[in-house]
């Protein structure tokens, strides 16, 4: 009978990935600003096209900031992405 290797917990990977994203968003240098902005706005564009009210009203000629629903959608999407990536990393490291 083969012994199965224990799969490492995904929590440390998840905290590292999500924490890095959060720190990059909060303390990003100006050169990273477009990438950080797209990490917020790109997931919202399909939801906006579907008619969901994910943007707040904007000043004339300005960018519309995400509404509470928009921020929730962005947060849940990135948490799901980092949770999946953490699970993949933990499984890959268990095979070694």
C-alpha positions in Angstrom: 0.0 0.0 0.0 1.3 3.4 -1.0 1.6 6.0 1.7 0.1 9.3 0.8 2.0 12.5 1.5 0.2 15.0 3.5 -0.9 18.0 1.5 0.5 21.2 3.2 -2.1 23.6 4.3 -3.2 26.2 1.7 -3.7 28.9 4.4 0.0 30.1 4.5 0.0 30.4 0.7 -3.3 32.1 0.6 -2.3 34.7 3.2 1.0 35.3 1.4 -0.7 35.8 -2.0 -3.6 37.8 -0.8 -1.4 39.8 1.5 1.0 40.6 -1.2 -1.8 41.8 -3.5 -3.2 44.0 -0.7 0.1 45.5 0.2 0.9 46.2 -3.4 -2.5 47.9 -3.8 -2.0 50.1 -0.7 1.7 50.9 -0.9 2.2 50.7 -4.7 4.7 53.0 -6.4 3.2 55.3 -9.0 4.6 53.1 -11.8 2.3 50.2 -10.6 -0.9 52.3 -10.4 -2.2 51.2 -13.8 -1.8 47.5 -13.0 -3.5 48.0 -9.6 -6.4 50.0 -11.2 -6.9 47.2 -13.8 -7.0 44.6 -11.0 -10.0 46.5 -9.7 -11.7 47.6 -12.9 -11.1 44.6 -15.2 -13.2 42.2 -13.2 -16.0 44.7 -13.0 -16.4 45.4 -16.7 -18.3 42.1 -17.5 -20.6 42.7 -14.5 -21.3 46.2 -15.7 -22.0 44.9 -19.2 -24.5 42.5 -17.7 -26.3 45.5 -16.2 -25.3 45.2 -12.5 -25.0 48.4 -10.6 -21.4 48.0 -9.7 -20.2 51.6 -10.3 -21.2 54.6 -8.2 -22.2 57.8 -9.9 -19.1 59.7 -11.2 -18.4 63.4 -11.5 -18.7 64.8 -15.0 -15.8 63.5 -17.0 -14.3 61.4 -14.2 -13.8 57.8 -13.4 -16.7 56.1 -11.6 -15.6 54.4 -8.5 -16.9 51.0 -7.6 -20.1 50.8 -5.6 -20.3 48.7 -2.5 -21.5 45.8 -4.7 -18.5 46.4 -7.0 -16.0 46.4 -4.2 -17.6 43.2 -2.9 -17.4 41.5 -6.3 -13.8 42.5 -6.7 -12.8 41.3 -3.2 -14.6 38.0 -3.7 -13.1 37.4 -7.1 -9.6 38.0 -6.0 -10.0 35.9 -2.8 -11.3 33.1 -5.0 -8.4 33.4 -7.4 -5.8 33.4 -4.5 -7.6 30.6 -2.8 -7.4 28.5 -5.9 -3.7 29.4 -6.5 -2.9 28.5 -2.9 -4.6 25.1 -3.3 -2.6 24.5 -6.5 0.7 25.5 -4.8 0.0 23.2 -1.8 -0.8 20.2 -4.0 2.3 20.9 -6.2 4.5 21.0 -3.1 3.0 17.8 -1.7 4.1 15.8 -4.7 7.8 16.6 -4.1 
